[in-house]
Amino acid sequence: MLESQKEVEHTLLSRLMKLGLASLLVNLLAFEMSKLMNDRIPDSCLMASNALKWDSKFSSSSDDPVLDVILRALEALCVIDVSTSCVTAEVLIANILSDVPDLASNISQDFPFLQGLFDIFPFTSDDSEARSALWSIIARLLVRVREDEMSTSSLHQIVFILLSNSDVIEDDLFDQQFDENKDFESLATSGRKSDARTPALRRIICILNKWNALRDSFEKDMIEEHVTDEKICRLLGICHKHTV
């Protein structure tokens, strides 16, 4: 259907999406991945990364014809409806990291992948649960970042990504406050609500503090307009505000 004429796509796709095509593909992919997980962990990690980078063909990483078909379908949906596909990729990655926690260590140094996570936030603005899942992925990765053992170059890259997305972080935290105020009664009834934002924000604080502690020893070319004291203090203030 996806490779047929546009008329067929427009006639069938919207109806199939309403019937849960995206969820079906995710479930099928999760099933196929579960069969490969033990033997092909690196491929699984690469697949999750490519789901955010959008710059590689999914099917190129698989020797399984069934998996190829599923990945081609997901790739086609990415082109047709980017926002839905971003959330689908996010759900897939969250499920993989939940089932195989060690994978987070393998991709915690993949900085384009981290940037890709922040790029998804605008697509989840109307879905608080999707935003929460996204923070869960970010928290799993940042918890495994060892800023005390990182090279100066790697530390610079992750600090640059965090500062570049300070507005995204602040906007999401503002939206979270709005959602919590709107649902205050239900939250008061159900008690404490689990939130992955807090551990993620605490890790951001630790990483930025490490950068500040080493700042005097950096070469001048490491101190650039994108990584300034003002921007660091602003992001630290945002994180502290929402972790107390």
Order of alpha helices (4+ residues) and beta strands (2+ residues): alpha-alpha-alpha-alpha-alpha-alpha-alpha-alpha-alpha-alpha-alpha-alpha-alpha
